[in-house]
């Protein structure tokens, strides 16, 4: 069209996952960190960086580009016939990555933000070094944590609060292991600052740490870690090891992470069946770490005590008068929001329900890995994993209903259900008991039930739930489907309490009613085993061994 000035075509390069990324070259594409008269330019962008307005008046300009990005830009320009963009000005000084920390401590640093997607393995650690240099809690950073047992091991970072999953248990366990103070609210990045205005992330960390040297950071389900890995890279540059404990489906948690920094962390999973897929997608240090007994479930007893429980005439451990019990949600928490954009083919869902009807436990049911294999999609990066999760969650809900109906839920003498109102349309006519406080009422509820049912989530088919530990600790009797997670326990403990399928619940309950002494002996054996090997303090010690490479 005459007189039409076409917009210039942006250079496009593949990011770390192979997806094409259009490269902007406006000044707002650079984020500023730190202050100083000299400038450290990290990433030149696709155009002519000497024209960037925030470089005006700089006493000196030092620059560094990712070799991969430089190579890709060269080829992209050659294919477009654009030629080279031209060298950086002669008075600018190109530097090596090794020079970045020293310069970052005294320069204004401008980082080309799209570069983090283009080459995260190059830029991520370097940006962590920039933040660490500007944080500068002490010359030379922190000494690496050696992990030796000691009465006092120093501070530990545990992002979260008492209302969040496992936080109270882990804070108490850290104190038992000699860590203190436990630092619970590490500073988080805010929206990236652009142009001449520097962000204050490193300064906030400098104030937060003061002279304290955290031994490590423990994050449950990525709590306290941002999607781009800025906190992770800072901690790593400061010599603070980072442990991530996935107590939910790790691929669901990682769906919100945009960059691959997580692959360099020490990763712990409660379900060992996820270890192979995490390693396949690049995780270097993956460990199985099950849940453990929540201390309050001992109900005031000294967990190290050797006295046999349930022998006193007044203890309710001998009074199994209440019908069997199931405690749990009707659906995946925040299911509608998390799966809002996900859909699964109806024909595949119908097939899954047929497979479910013939299944006996989580291993042969249409679990998360069944859906992964059927859909053939990518676990990470992106949101494809939510389709797998949606299919598995629908089957998991149907499976819970199937087991509860087989246990005569809501019928006289049948299974009691404690949970949310979501159960009402799933179990019509059943009397659904309201949720109870985990720390106050639940231990007694477990202890006085004839038996407690566990139905393993198909989102984590090889996992152990908190019930596998808590029910026994408070003196109850747990009956569970055959999750592979039970393999960590001796067979003589698991064989009597594993159900062969939904119809086995009534038969098992009848057997224990007919053999009360055997039931008491099993409870005692479980409690003794859990006391010896399955506290959260012991889980912390296992984590430290992995962090220190022992």
C-alpha positions as CSV (number, residue, x, y, z in Angstrom):
1,X,0.0,0.0,0.0
2,X,1.4,3.4,-1.0
3,X,2.6,5.5,1.9
4,X,2.5,2.6,4.3
5,X,5.5,2.2,6.6
6,X,5.6,-1.5,7.6
7,X,6.6,-2.2,11.2
8,X,10.1,-3.6,11.4
9,X,10.2,-7.4,11.7
10,X,11.5,-8.5,15.1
11,X,14.3,-11.0,15.3
12,X,13.0,-14.4,16.6
13,X,15.1,-17.0,18.3
14,X,14.3,-20.3,19.9
15,X,14.2,-20.2,23.7
16,X,15.5,-23.0,25.9
17,X,12.6,-25.2,25.1
18,X,12.7,-24.6,21.3
19,X,9.8,-22.2,21.2
20,X,10.4,-19.1,19.1
21,X,10.6,-15.9,21.0
22,X,10.3,-12.4,19.4
23,X,13.1,-10.2,20.7
24,X,12.1,-6.6,21.6
25,X,14.8,-3.9,21.7
26,X,13.1,-1.1,23.5
27,X,14.8,0.3,26.6
28,X,12.1,-1.3,28.8
29,X,13.5,-4.7,27.8
30,X,16.4,-4.2,30.1
31,X,16.0,-4.6,33.9
32,X,18.2,-2.6,36.3
33,X,19.9,-4.0,39.4
34,X,22.2,-2.0,41.6
35,X,23.7,1.5,41.4
36,X,26.9,3.1,40.3
37,X,28.4,5.4,37.7
38,X,29.7,2.6,35.5
39,X,27.4,0.2,33.7
40,X,27.5,-3.6,33.4
41,X,25.4,-4.5,30.4
42,X,24.4,-8.1,30.5
43,X,22.9,-8.9,27.1
44,X,23.2,-6.6,24.1
45,X,19.7,-7.3,22.6
46,X,19.0,-7.7,18.9
47,X,19.6,-4.1,17.8
48,X,22.2,-1.4,18.4
49,X,22.7,-1.1,22.2
50,X,24.8,2.0,22.0
51,X,21.6,4.0,21.5
52,X,20.0,2.9,24.7
53,X,19.1,6.0,26.7
54,X,20.1,4.6,30.1
55,X,23.7,4.3,29.0
56,X,24.0,8.1,28.5
57,X,26.6,9.6,30.9
58,X,28.0,6.2,32.0
59,X,31.6,6.6,33.1
60,X,32.4,3.1,31.7
61,X,30.4,0.4,30.0
62,X,31.3,-3.3,30.5
63,X,29.4,-5.9,28.5
64,X,28.8,-9.6,28.2
65,X,26.7,-11.7,25.9
66,X,25.7,-15.3,26.1
67,X,27.7,-17.3,23.5
68,X,24.6,-19.2,22.5
69,X,22.5,-16.1,22.0
70,X,25.4,-14.4,20.0
71,X,25.6,-17.5,17.8
72,X,21.8,-17.7,17.2
73,X,21.6,-13.9,16.4
74,X,24.4,-14.3,13.9
75,X,22.5,-17.1,12.1
76,X,19.1,-15.3,12.3
77,X,20.5,-12.2,10.7
78,X,22.3,-14.2,8.0
79,X,19.0,-15.9,7.1
80,X,17.1,-12.6,7.0
81,X,19.9,-11.0,4.9
82,X,20.3,-8.3,7.5
83,X,24.0,-8.6,8.0
84,X,25.6,-8.0,11.3
85,X,24.3,-5.5,13.8
86,X,27.8,-4.1,14.2
87,X,30.3,-4.5,17.0
88,X,29.8,-2.8,20.4
89,X,31.5,0.6,20.5
90,X,35.3,0.3,20.8
91,X,35.4,2.1,24.2
92,X,33.1,-0.5,25.7
93,X,34.9,-3.4,27.4
94,X,33.9,-7.0,26.9
95,X,34.3,-9.1,30.0
96,X,34.2,-12.8,31.0
97,X,31.6,-14.4,33.3
98,X,34.2,-14.6,36.0
99,X,34.5,-10.8,36.2
100,X,30.7,-10.3,36.8
101,X,30.6,-10.6,40.6
102,X,33.3,-8.0,41.2
103,X,31.8,-5.5,38.7
104,X,28.3,-6.1,39.9
105,X,29.2,-4.8,43.3
106,X,30.1,-1.4,42.0
107,X,28.1,-1.0,38.8
108,X,24.6,-0.4,37.6
109,X,23.7,-3.7,36.0
110,X,21.3,-3.8,33.1
111,X,20.1,-7.2,32.0
112,X,18.3,-8.0,28.7
113,X,15.3,-9.8,30.3
114,X,14.4,-12.0,27.3
115,X,17.9,-13.5,27.6
116,X,16.8,-15.5,30.6
117,X,14.4,-17.5,28.4
118,X,17.0,-17.8,25.6
119,X,19.8,-19.2,27.7
120,X,18.7,-19.7,31.3
121,X,21.7,-22.0,32.1
122,X,24.1,-19.2,31.3
123,X,22.2,-16.2,32.6
124,X,20.5,-17.7,35.7
125,X,23.7,-18.4,37.7
126,X,25.3,-15.1,36.6
127,X,22.3,-13.1,37.7
128,X,22.4,-14.9,41.0
129,X,26.0,-13.8,41.3
130,X,24.9,-10.2,40.6
131,X,22.3,-10.3,43.3
132,X,24.8,-12.0,45.7
133,X,27.4,-9.3,45.0
134,X,24.9,-6.6,45.7
135,X,23.5,-8.4,48.7
136,X,27.1,-8.9,50.1
137,X,26.3,-10.1,53.6
138,X,30.0,-10.6,54.1
139,X,33.1,-10.6,52.0
140,X,33.5,-13.9,50.1
141,X,29.9,-15.0,50.8
142,X,29.0,-17.8,53.2
143,X,31.0,-20.9,53.9
144,X,29.3,-24.0,52.6
145,X,27.2,-26.0,55.1
146,X,28.9,-29.2,56.0
147,X,25.9,-30.8,57.7
148,X,27.6,-32.3,60.8
149,X,25.4,-33.1,63.7
150,X,25.8,-30.5,66.4
151,X,23.8,-29.0,69.3
152,X,23.5,-25.8,67.3
153,X,23.7,-25.7,63.5
154,X,22.6,-22.2,62.8
155,X,19.7,-20.6,61.0
156,X,17.6,-22.3,58.4
157,X,15.2,-20.9,55.8
158,X,11.7,-22.4,55.8
159,X,9.3,-20.2,53.8
160,X,5.7,-20.3,54.9
161,X,3.4,-19.9,57.9
162,X,1.6,-22.1,60.4
163,X,-1.5,-22.3,58.2
164,X,0.4,-24.0,55.4
165,X,1.0,-27.7,54.8
166,X,3.7,-29.3,57.0
167,X,5.1,-25.9,58.2
168,X,4.6,-26.5,61.9
169,X,5.9,-30.0,61.7
170,X,9.1,-29.0,59.8
171,X,9.7,-26.0,62.0
172,X,9.6,-28.2,65.1
173,X,11.8,-30.8,63.4
174,X,14.4,-28.2,62.5
175,X,14.6,-27.1,66.1
176,X,15.0,-30.7,67.2
177,X,17.9,-31.0,64.7
178,X,19.7,-28.0,66.2
179,X,18.6,-25.3,63.7
180,X,17.6,-21.8,64.8
181,X,16.3,-19.3,64.2
182,X,14.0,-20.6,61.6
183,X,13.5,-17.8,59.0
184,X,10.1,-18.0,57.5
185,X,9.6,-15.0,55.2
186,X,12.5,-14.5,52.9
187,X,12.2,-11.5,50.5
188,X,10.5,-12.1,47.2
189,X,11.2,-10.5,43.8
190,X,8.7,-7.8,42.7
191,X,7.8,-6.9,39.1
192,X,11.1,-6.3,37.2
193,X,12.2,-2.7,37.3
194,X,12.9,-1.1,33.9
195,X,15.2,1.6,32.6
196,X,17.1,3.7,35.1
197,X,15.2,2.5,38.2
198,X,16.9,-0.3,40.1
199,X,15.0,-2.9,42.1
200,X,15.7,-3.4,45.8
201,X,15.7,-7.2,45.9
202,X,19.3,-7.7,46.9
203,X,19.1,-4.8,49.4
204,X,16.1,-6.4,51.1
205,X,18.0,-9.7,51.3
206,X,21.0,-7.9,52.8
207,X,18.9,-6.4,55.5
208,X,17.0,-9.7,56.0
209,X,20.1,-11.9,56.5
210,X,22.3,-9.4,58.3
211,X,25.2,-11.4,59.7
212,X,23.2,-14.7,59.7
213,X,24.4,-17.6,57.7
214,X,21.5,-19.9,56.8
215,X,22.5,-23.6,56.6
216,X,20.0,-24.3,53.9
217,X,16.6,-23.4,52.5
218,X,13.8,-25.9,52.6
219,X,10.8,-25.2,50.4
220,X,7.7,-27.3,50.4
221,X,6.0,-27.3,47.0
222,X,8.2,-24.3,45.9
223,X,7.0,-22.1,48.7
224,X,9.3,-19.0,48.9
225,X,10.8,-19.7,45.4
226,X,9.7,-17.6,42.4
227,X,8.9,-18.9,39.0
228,X,12.0,-17.4,37.3
229,X,14.3,-18.8,40.0
230,X,15.7,-15.5,41.3
231,X,15.6,-16.6,44.9
232,X,17.1,-20.0,44.0
233,X,20.0,-18.5,42.1
234,X,20.7,-16.0,44.8
235,X,20.8,-18.7,47.5
236,X,23.0,-20.8,45.3
237,X,25.5,-17.9,44.7
238,X,25.5,-17.3,48.5
239,X,26.4,-20.9,49.2
240,X,23.0,-21.7,50.7
241,X,21.8,-25.1,49.4
242,X,18.2,-25.3,48.3
243,X,16.0,-28.4,49.0
244,X,12.6,-28.6,47.4
245,X,10.2,-31.2,48.9
246,X,7.3,-32.0,46.6
247,X,4.6,-33.4,48.8
248,X,2.0,-33.0,46.0
249,X,2.3,-34.1,42.4
250,X,5.5,-32.4,41.3
251,X,4.5,-31.8,37.7
252,X,1.4,-29.9,38.9
253,X,3.5,-27.7,41.1
254,X,6.1,-27.1,38.4
255,X,3.4,-26.2,35.8
256,X,3.7,-22.6,37.2
257,X,7.5,-22.5,36.7
258,X,8.7,-20.9,33.4
259,X,12.4,-21.6,33.5
260,X,14.5,-24.7,34.2
261,X,16.4,-23.6,37.3
262,X,14.5,-26.2,39.4
263,X,16.6,-28.9,37.7
264,X,19.7,-27.8,39.7
265,X,18.0,-28.0,43.1
266,X,18.0,-31.0,45.4
267,X,14.6,-32.4,44.8
268,X,12.7,-34.7,47.2
269,X,9.5,-36.4,46.4
270,X,7.0,-38.3,48.6
271,X,6.0,-40.5,45.6
272,X,9.0,-42.4,44.2
273,X,7.2,-43.1,40.9
274,X,8.0,-39.5,39.8
275,X,11.7,-39.8,40.1
276,X,12.3,-41.2,36.6
277,X,10.3,-38.5,34.8
278,X,12.0,-35.8,36.8
279,X,15.4,-37.1,35.9
280,X,14.4,-37.6,32.3
281,X,13.6,-33.9,32.1
282,X,16.9,-32.8,33.5
283,X,16.7,-32.9,37.3
284,X,20.2,-33.9,38.5
285,X,19.6,-34.7,42.2
286,X,16.3,-36.5,43.0
287,X,15.6,-38.3,46.2
288,X,12.7,-40.2,47.7
289,X,11.6,-38.8,51.0
290,X,8.2,-40.0,52.4
291,X,6.1,-38.1,54.9
292,X,6.4,-38.9,58.6
293,X,4.4,-38.9,61.8
294,X,3.0,-35.5,62.8
295,X,4.2,-35.1,66.5
296,X,0.8,-34.2,67.9
297,X,-0.6,-37.5,66.7
298,X,1.3,-39.2,69.6
299,X,-1.4,-37.4,71.7
300,X,0.9,-36.2,74.5
301,X,2.9,-39.4,74.7
302,X,6.7,-39.2,74.6
303,X,7.5,-40.6,71.1
304,X,10.6,-42.3,72.5
305,X,8.7,-44.0,75.2
306,X,8.7,-47.8,75.3
307,X,5.6,-48.4,77.4
308,X,3.1,-50.5,75.6
309,X,0.0,-48.5,74.6
310,X,-3.6,-49.5,75.0
311,X,-3.1,-51.6,78.1
312,X,-4.7,-49.3,80.7
313,X,-8.3,-49.8,81.6
314,X,-9.2,-46.1,81.1
315,X,-7.5,-45.5,77.8
316,X,-9.6,-45.1,74.7
317,X,-7.1,-47.1,72.7
318,X,-9.1,-50.1,73.8
319,X,-12.5,-48.6,73.1
320,X,-13.1,-49.1,69.4
321,X,-16.8,-48.3,69.5
322,X,-17.2,-45.9,66.5
323,X,-17.9,-47.2,63.0
324,X,-15.2,-47.1,60.3
325,X,-14.0,-43.7,59.2
326,X,-12.9,-41.9,56.0
327,X,-11.5,-38.4,56.3
328,X,-10.7,-36.4,53.1
329,X,-11.7,-33.9,50.5
330,X,-14.2,-34.6,47.8
331,X,-11.9,-33.1,45.1
332,X,-8.5,-31.7,44.3
333,X,-8.1,-28.4,46.2
334,X,-9.0,-25.4,43.9
335,X,-9.8,-27.9,41.2
336,X,-11.9,-25.6,39.1
337,X,-9.2,-22.9,39.0
338,X,-6.3,-25.2,38.4
339,X,-8.0,-27.1,35.6
340,X,-9.9,-24.2,34.1
341,X,-8.4,-24.4,30.6
342,X,-7.9,-28.2,30.5
343,X,-10.0,-30.7,28.7
344,X,-9.8,-34.4,28.1
345,X,-11.4,-36.4,25.2
346,X,-14.7,-37.9,26.2
347,X,-13.9,-41.3,24.6
348,X,-10.6,-41.5,26.6
349,X,-12.5,-40.6,29.8
350,X,-15.0,-43.3,29.1
351,X,-12.2,-45.8,28.6
352,X,-10.6,-44.7,31.9
353,X,-13.8,-45.3,33.8
354,X,-14.0,-48.9,32.4
355,X,-10.4,-49.5,33.5
356,X,-11.2,-48.0,36.9
357,X,-14.2,-50.3,37.4
358,X,-11.9,-53.3,37.0
359,X,-9.0,-52.0,39.1
360,X,-8.0,-53.2,42.6
361,X,-5.7,-50.4,43.7
362,X,-3.8,-47.3,42.4
363,X,-1.3,-49.3,40.5
364,X,-3.8,-50.8,37.9
365,X,-6.1,-47.9,37.9
366,X,-6.2,-45.0,35.3
367,X,-3.7,-43.0,37.4
368,X,-1.6,-39.9,36.4
369,X,0.9,-42.0,34.5
370,X,-1.9,-43.9,32.6
371,X,-3.1,-40.5,31.4
372,X,0.4,-39.4,30.5
373,X,0.9,-42.4,28.4
374,X,-2.5,-42.1,26.7
375,X,-2.3,-38.4,25.9
376,X,1.4,-38.5,25.0
377,X,2.0,-34.9,25.9
378,X,4.8,-33.0,27.5
379,X,5.1,-32.9,31.3
380,X,7.1,-29.7,31.3
381,X,7.3,-26.8,30.3
382,X,3.8,-25.6,29.7
383,X,0.3,-26.6,30.9
384,X,-0.2,-29.9,29.0
385,X,0.3,-31.6,32.3
386,X,-3.0,-30.2,33.5
387,X,-4.8,-32.3,31.0
388,X,-3.2,-35.4,32.4
389,X,-4.0,-34.2,35.9
390,X,-7.6,-33.5,35.1
391,X,-8.2,-37.0,33.8
392,X,-6.5,-38.5,36.8
393,X,-8.3,-36.3,39.3
394,X,-11.7,-37.2,37.7
395,X,-10.8,-40.9,38.0
396,X,-9.5,-40.3,41.6
397,X,-12.8,-38.8,42.7
398,X,-14.8,-41.6,41.1
399,X,-12.4,-44.1,42.7
400,X,-13.0,-42.6,46.2
401,X,-16.7,-42.8,45.7
402,X,-16.4,-46.4,44.5
403,X,-14.5,-47.4,47.7
404,X,-16.8,-45.5,50.0
405,X,-19.9,-47.0,48.5
406,X,-18.4,-50.5,48.8
407,X,-17.9,-49.6,52.5
408,X,-21.6,-48.7,52.8
409,X,-20.8,-45.0,53.4
410,X,-23.8,-43.2,55.0
411,X,-25.7,-46.4,55.8
412,X,-26.4,-47.6,59.4
413,X,-23.2,-49.1,60.7
414,X,-21.3,-48.2,57.5
415,X,-18.4,-45.9,56.8
416,X,-18.5,-42.4,58.3
417,X,-17.3,-39.7,56.0
418,X,-15.6,-36.5,57.4
419,X,-15.1,-33.9,54.7
420,X,-16.4,-30.9,52.7
421,X,-19.9,-30.3,51.2
422,X,-18.6,-31.6,47.8
423,X,-19.4,-35.1,49.0
424,X,-23.1,-34.5,49.2
425,X,-23.9,-34.9,45.5
426,X,-21.4,-37.8,45.2
427,X,-22.9,-39.8,48.1
428,X,-26.6,-39.0,48.1
429,X,-28.3,-39.5,51.4
430,X,-25.1,-40.0,53.3
431,X,-24.6,-38.0,56.5
432,X,-21.4,-36.1,55.8
433,X,-19.7,-35.0,59.0
434,X,-18.0,-31.5,58.8
435,X,-14.3,-31.1,58.6
436,X,-12.4,-31.3,61.9
437,X,-9.3,-29.5,63.1
438,X,-6.2,-31.6,62.2
439,X,-4.3,-30.6,65.4
440,X,-7.2,-30.8,67.9
441,X,-10.0,-33.2,67.1
442,X,-8.6,-35.6,64.5
443,X,-6.3,-37.7,66.7
444,X,-9.2,-38.8,68.9
445,X,-11.4,-39.4,65.9
446,X,-8.8,-41.7,64.4
447,X,-8.1,-43.5,67.8
448,X,-11.7,-44.4,68.5
449,X,-12.7,-45.6,65.0
450,X,-13.0,-49.3,64.4
451,X,-10.8,-48.7,61.3
452,X,-9.7,-45.7,59.1
453,X,-9.8,-46.1,55.3
454,X,-7.1,-44.7,53.1
455,X,-7.7,-44.4,49.3
456,X,-4.6,-43.3,47.5
457,X,-4.9,-40.4,45.1
458,X,-4.5,-41.4,41.5
459,X,-2.6,-38.1,41.0
460,X,0.2,-39.7,43.2
461,X,-0.4,-43.4,42.8
462,X,2.8,-44.5,44.6
463,X,2.6,-42.2,47.5
464,X,1.9,-42.5,51.2
465,X,-0.6,-40.1,52.7
466,X,-0.2,-38.5,56.1
467,X,-2.8,-41.1,57.3
468,X,-0.3,-43.9,56.8
469,X,1.6,-42.5,59.7
470,X,-0.8,-40.5,61.8
471,X,-3.6,-43.1,62.3
472,X,-1.2,-45.6,63.8
473,X,0.6,-43.0,66.0
474,X,-2.6,-42.0,67.7
475,X,-3.6,-45.6,68.3
476,X,-5.9,-46.2,65.4
477,X,-6.1,-49.0,62.9
478,X,-5.5,-48.1,59.2
479,X,-6.8,-50.1,56.2
480,X,-5.3,-49.0,52.9
481,X,-5.4,-49.8,49.2
482,X,-2.2,-51.3,47.9
483,X,0.0,-48.3,47.1
484,X,3.6,-49.0,46.3
485,X,4.6,-46.5,48.9
486,X,4.0,-49.1,51.5
487,X,7.2,-50.9,50.4
488,X,9.2,-48.7,52.8
489,X,7.6,-50.6,55.7
490,X,8.2,-54.3,56.8
491,X,5.8,-56.7,55.1
492,X,4.7,-58.1,58.4
493,X,3.2,-54.7,59.2
494,X,1.6,-54.0,55.8
495,X,0.3,-57.4,54.9
496,X,-2.6,-57.4,57.5
497,X,-3.7,-53.9,56.6
498,X,-3.6,-53.9,52.8
499,X,-7.0,-54.2,51.0
500,X,-7.2,-56.3,47.9
501,X,-9.9,-54.1,46.5
502,X,-13.0,-52.0,47.5
503,X,-15.0,-55.1,48.5
504,X,-12.3,-56.2,51.0
505,X,-13.0,-53.4,53.5
506,X,-16.0,-55.1,55.2
507,X,-14.1,-58.5,55.3
508,X,-11.0,-56.9,56.9
509,X,-13.1,-55.1,59.5
510,X,-14.9,-58.3,60.4
511,X,-11.6,-60.1,60.8
512,X,-10.2,-57.6,63.2
513,X,-13.5,-57.6,65.2
514,X,-13.1,-61.3,65.5
515,X,-9.4,-61.0,66.5
516,X,-9.1,-58.0,68.8
517,X,-5.8,-59.1,70.3
518,X,-4.2,-59.4,66.8
519,X,-5.4,-55.8,66.1
520,X,-3.8,-54.5,69.3
521,X,-0.6,-56.3,68.5
522,X,-0.6,-54.8,65.0
523,X,-1.1,-51.3,66.4
524,X,1.7,-51.8,68.9
525,X,4.1,-53.0,66.2
526,X,3.3,-50.1,63.9
527,X,3.7,-47.6,66.7
528,X,7.1,-49.0,67.7
529,X,8.3,-49.0,64.1
530,X,7.1,-45.4,63.5
531,X,8.8,-44.2,66.8
532,X,12.1,-45.7,65.6
533,X,12.2,-44.6,62.0
534,X,9.6,-42.1,60.9
535,X,9.8,-38.7,62.6
536,X,10.1,-35.4,60.7
537,X,13.4,-34.8,62.5
538,X,14.7,-38.0,60.9
539,X,13.4,-36.8,57.5
540,X,15.4,-33.6,58.0
541,X,18.5,-35.6,58.8
542,X,18.0,-37.6,55.6
543,X,17.7,-34.4,53.6
544,X,20.9,-33.1,55.1
545,X,22.8,-36.2,54.1
546,X,21.6,-35.7,50.5
547,X,22.5,-32.0,50.5
548,X,26.0,-32.8,51.7
549,X,26.5,-35.7,49.3
550,X,26.8,-38.4,51.9
